[in-house]
């Protein structure tokens, strides 16, 4: 027995994912993490390697198990919420270029009927749509092909029209008929365009945008009886007569006008009425008795109710692009840190709360306000605090703001493992294996300096300038804004180490394929 997961299942899953993001009960965030992935000569630690950046195009492959999923949370730095403005369905980018052949849209490509140009068994792998130089998207309805010319013609005229009906793009006679779908706005280009993918408008079925609404409603053949747009000539046959003929099948109302040559072979077809309700069609050529040289005409059935009605189905939108920009607009996004992991987390909870965190940004780092600085730490350095009667607290520096004297840090399991790597036994495990929090009254932070135990609040003043720290301190210490043990990490990507600075912005684009 054999089985498949259909393309429409994937398209439906992408829609369900977006609906989950847009559900007010949920909060999805893109986060950056792991500021110290390891380097030659330094302690590596769990989930790190000294060769992380030896092959920048293929750093350490992420591990998908519960052990690592919690580690990704422990080493996360900060996150930004994914909103309706920052998520779009996307499809492969196919640029229109002159003198290039494109597949025509057909509903019947399969392993026994490969697309002639792309040689693919599934429609969504074919180059049957294009993005033009003015960022408009068109479907190829006809490409000049037939049974006697299966590859069709090179495309000469770039489409640039905005019409409801499919149309030629120019006067070259290249045989191409294009159907306009939508335009990508400049703001969408900035956020979602890439060298590999193009965005699709959101909420197509309910959008009140006048142009989208017009394209969608014109593509609804239940309203205007215009479902079928083309009839493909697989074999022109012989002995036929020029005229208009009915397209029968499980729909109704479609008609096609054919012209024939001197031998009665069908040489052109033109749909005069598209009808509605078809999932298959047969042209009734009025034949009676035995046909000596029968023609084979294939009515091409558009997706859903017609071209433009449901472009997610029409374009096979089984991928989703998530976008976030990290800059220096908030102290939650320190600019002196590094990161080499990008992730997506769903529904982290507030610190010390069972309530889902729903703010636009969060810091997942602990912080310490220093009073007197003895030594400026580097990113990835280990800081310690010897707490009498308790033990030693340890953390990795993720950021140090010399202006505000705030250290941001995290504590992950490599600080407590043998050789920073695993659970191998050692004679000091009872001392060094314990997770201990930094404390206001626990003494100096080594080697940086003393805690400003008198500092509480969310802002500080430096040289008469009030600075918002974005997180609230109590007696010199601040907790993360989220409970790092909560939420579901649904995506993780290991990258070459990126060093942030105040002059750069990180535009993060994540493609999820369903």
N, C-alpha and C positions, 0 to 999 in steps of 0.2 A: 504494500500500500504506500501511497505517497501523499504528501500534503504540502501546502504553502501557507505562509502568512501574506495576505494580499496587500497590495499597495494602499488600498483604501483603509485598511486597518492602521497603517502607519500614518496616513493623513489624519485619520480620526484621533490617533494618539497625540499628534502635535496640537490639534485643536483642544483636546482635553487638558493638555499641559498648560497652554496659554490661559484657558478658563480657570485653572487652578491658581495661576499667578494673579489673575484679575479678581479672584474671590476675596472679598474684604476680610474673611476669616483667616486668610493665610498671609505670610510674609516671606518672600524670597529675597535673598541677598547674594550679590557677588562679593567674594572676599579675597583678599590677598594675604599670603602667609609665608612662613618659614624664612626668616631673615638670615639664618646661618646654616646653609645646607652642607657646610664642610669645606675644608681646604687643606692642602698638603701641609703637614707639620702641626695641625691643630686637631684637637679631639673632634671626632666625627659625630658620634651620637646616633641614637636610634632614628631610622628614617632618613639618614644622610649618607654621604659618601665623599671621599676625597677627590673622586673623579667626576663629580657632578657636572662640571662645565668642560670636561675634556672633549666631549662631543656635543657642542651647543644645540645641534638639531635633534638630539635624542638623549636628554638627560635621564635620570633614574625613572624607570617606568613606575607609575603609581600602582600601589597595591590596594586591592579592594577586599578588605576584611574588617571586622569590627575593631581589631587592634589598631590598624592604621587609620580607620575613620575617626576614632577618638583622638589619635595623635594629630591629625589635620586640624581638628578643632583647637587642641592645646597650643599649637604653634601659629594659629591665625593672628592677624594683626588688626584688621579693620574691615568693615563691609559697607556696601551701599545697596539700598533697596532697589529691586527691580519693579518698575511701575509700567503702566500701560504705554507710556511714552518711550520705553526702553526695551520693548520686546516686539519682534516681528517674525512672521513666517518668512522663510527665504527659499529660493530655488537656485539651482546652478546658474551661473552667469554665462549666457551665450550672446556674445557681441555680434551685431550685424557687421559684416565686412564685405566689400564689393567682390564680385566674381567668386562667391562661395556658394556651394549647394547646401540647402537645408531640407530636412525631412518635412513632409506635409503632415498635418495632424491626421492620424487615423486611429480608430478605436479597436483595430484588430491585429496589431502587431503581436507576434508570439514566436515561439521557437521554430515554427514551421512557416512563418511569414515575417522574416526579419525586415526591419526598416532598411530600404535600399541604400540610403546615404550613410547613416551611422552604423548600420549593420547590428542593430540592437533588437532584443526580443521583447523589450518593454517600452511603452510609449515614453515614460518619464526619464529614460536614459537617452532618448533621441534629442537631436537639435531641431525641434519643431517650433520653437519660439525664439525671439531675438530681443535684445536690448539695443536701441539705436543711440546715435551720438547725442541726441537731445533727451535721453533718459525716458524714452517711451517703450512700452512692451507690446509686442504684436505676436499673434499666432499665425503660422503659415497654413493657410487653408488649401492652397494649391501651389505647386512648384513646377508646373509644366510637364509633370510625369504622366505616364500611362503604361499599359502593359508592354508597348513597343519601345518605350523610353523610360524605364523604371527609375533611373537616377534623376530624372528631371533636368532642369537647366541651372546654370549659375545665376545667382541673384545679382542684378545690375542696379536696380533702382532702390535706394534706401527709403523705407516708408517713413513718412513724417506727418501724415494726416490724422485727424481725430474725427472719425465717422462711426455711425452705428453699424452700417453694413460693411462686409468685407469688400476690399477694393484693390485695384492695381496701385502700385506705388509711383509709377511714372509712365513714360511713353516708349520705353525700350522694347516692349513686347517680350520680356523675359519669361512670361508665363506665370509669374507669382501673383497670388491673391493673398492679402494680409488682412487680419482682423485685429483692430485696435482694442487693447484691454485696459491699460491704465498708464499714468505718468508717475515718475518718482520725483518728488519735490526736492529742492536743494537741501532742506533740513534733513530729509530722509537719507539723502546721499551721504551727508556728513556722518550721520550716526551708523547707518546700516549697510552702505555700499562697500564692496570689497572686490578684490581681483577675482574671487571665486564665486560669489553669491550676489543675488539681487533681492531686495525686500519686496514683499507683497503688502498692500494696504491691509490694515486691521479692520475687523468687524465688517467685512464685505457685505454680508447678508443683511445687515441692519444699518449700514452707514447712511447718514443723511447728506453726505457730500453730493452736490448736484450732478457732477460728472459720473461718479461711481453709481449713483442711483439710476441714472439714465442708462448706463451700460448694463447694469444688472437687470433692470426691468425690460430693456429691449431684448436681452438674452433669455427672457422667460417666454417660451413658446406657448405656454398655457394662455398668455395674454394676447399674443400677436401672431401665432400660427407660422413661425419662421424657424423651425428647429433645424432641418437639414439644409446645409449650405452648398454641398458639392456631391456630385456622383462621379466616381472614378471609373475610367474605361480600362478594364483589365484586358478585354478582348472586344474589338469592334464588330466582329462577326461579318455577316453579309446578308443582303436581301431585305434590308430594313428601309423604312420610309421616314423622311424628316417629319417631325411633328411633336406634339406634347403628349406625354404619357403619365399615367398614375404610378406613384410609388406605394405599393401595398406592404403590409406587414402588421405589426401590433399597434401601429399608430394610425393617424388619419390625416388627410388633407394635403399630402405632399405630391408635387408634380415636377416633372423634368422635361425640358425641351431638348430634343436631340437633332443633330444634323448629320447627314450621311453623304458619302461620296457617290460616284457614278455606279459603283458596284453594290451600293447599299450598306457599306461598312460605316459604322458609327464613328465619327471623327471629333465631334464636340458634344458636350452636355452643358445645360444651363438650368439650374433649379429655378422654377418660376413660382413655386409655393413650397415653403419649408415644412408645413404641417406641424404636428405635435404628437407626443406620446410614443415615439419610435424607440425601440431598442435594437431593431433590425429592420431592414427594408429590402424589397425586391421590386425592380422596375418591371411593370407589366407592359411588355412591348407589343401586346395584341397578337401574339403568334398563335397560329392554329395548325394542327397537324405536326408533322415532323419538320424540325428546323435543321436544315442541312449544315449551316455554319452559324451556330448560336453565338450571340454576343454574351459577354459577362460584364455587367455594370454593377458597381458596388456603391450604394448610398453610404456616405460617411456619416456616422452617428456622433453628434457632439456629446460632450459630457453633460450629465444632469439634464436640464430642460433646454439648454442651448449655450452656444459660445458666449461667455461673459456672465452667465448667471451665477456660477459658483467657480471662481477662479482657483480656489484651493484644490478642488478636484481636477480642474482643467490643467493646472500646472504641476500637480503632484507635490503639494506643499507638505512634505514630511520632515522638514528641518525647521528649527527655530533659532533665531539669533537673539542673544541677550547682550545688552550694551551697558557699560558703566564708565564714567570718567572720574578718575582720582586726580586731584590737584592739591593746591596748598590753601584751599578755601576754609579748612577747618583743622584744628589741632588734633582731631581724631585721626587725620591722615598725615602722620609725621613725614616730613620731606627728607629727613636724614637717615631713613631706614633702607633696608634692602628687602626684596621678596623674590621667591622663585616658585611659588605655588599660586594658582588661581583656582578658586572653587566656587561652587554654588551651594548654599545651605537653605533649607526650608524650615521655617518656624522655630528659630531659636527663642528661648524665653528670657525674660528680664532677669537680671541678677537677683538672687534670693527671692524669686517669685515664680508662680506657676502660670503667669500671664505671658502670652506671646509678645515678643518685642515687635513694635510696629513703626518706630521712628525711621527717618530717611537714611540715617547713618548710624553706625555704632563703632565703638572701640572695643576690641576684645583683649586689650592689654591691661595688666595692672600698672600702676604708676606710683612713683615716690617723688615727693618734693624735697629737694636737697637744700639744706641751709648753707653749709660751708663746703665748697668743692675742693677736695684734695687732689683728685686725678680725674681727667675727662676720659670716660670709657669709650671703647670702640664697639661698633655693632657686632654682636656675637660674643662679646666678652662675658665671662661669668662674674656675677656679683654675689656676695655672701653676707650673711648677718649671723653672728654668733650670739644666740639667745640663751642666757644663763638658765640652766635647769631644764631646757627643752631640746636644744640641738642647734644645727646650722641650717638656716634657710638659704636656698640657692636659686638663682634665676639667670636667664640669658638676656642680655641687653638687646632691645629692639630699636631703641631710640634714646638719644639724650639731647635735649634742647638747652643749649648753654645760656640762652637768654632767660628762659623761665626756670632753669635748673630742675627740670623734670626728667626723670628716668622712666622709660616705659620698658616693660620686660614681660617675659612669660616663663613658666615653669613646666617643662614637659618631662616625660619619663626618663630621657637619657641622662638627666641630672642625678638619677638615683640608681641606674643600672650599673652593673660591673663593666668597667671600661666604656661607660656611656652607651653600651650597645644592647645588652640583654640581661637575663635574670640569673646568670652564672653565680654560684655561691661565692662568698668571700668572708673573711673573718671580721669585717667591720660593717656587715650588712645591717645590723641592728641600729647603727649610728648613721651611716650614709644612705641607707635605703629609705629613710622616712621622708615623706613630703611634709615640709614645714613652711608655713606662711611667714612673710616678713611682718614685723610688728613695730608699731610706733615707739614702744618703750623697750625695744629689743637691742638698741645700741646702733653703732655705726654701720653704714653700708660700705663694705670693703670692695674695692679700694677707693670708692668715689668720695665718700664724706658722710657727714651727719645729716639725720633727717630733720626737716623743719617741722617739729612736732606742734608748733603753734599755728601752723597754716591749716585753715579749713575754708571750704568754699569752692567756687567754680571759676574764679578769675583772680589774677594777680596784677600788681602794678610794677612796671619796670621803667625807670627813668621817666616817670610821670605819664607813662603810657599804660592804659588798662588793657590786659590781654585775657581773652576768654579761653580757658583751658578745655572747654567742652565736656569735661567730666568733673564730677564733684569730689573734693578731697575732704578727709576727716583726719585731723592730727597728722597731716603730711602724707597720708596714704590714700590711694584711690583704687577701687575695684573695677573690673570690666563692666561694660554696660549690659552685657549678655551673660547668661549662665553657659559657660563654654562646654558643659557636658550635655547640653540639650540641642535639639534641632537635628535634621537629617541632611548629611552631606550627600548630594545627588550628583555632583560632578567634581572632579579634581584633575588638574593639569600641571605637570611639572615642567618648568621652563628654565632656561639659563638665567643666572642671577641678574636681577635688575637693580641698579642703585638709583634711588630717587634723589631728586634735588628740587629746589624751589623754582627752577627755570623750566621744568618739564611737566607735562601732564601725561598720564597714562590712560589711553582709550582702550578699554578692554572689550573685545567682541568674542563671544562664545557661541559656537555652533553646536546645537544638539540635534542629533539625527534619530528619528524614531523608526 
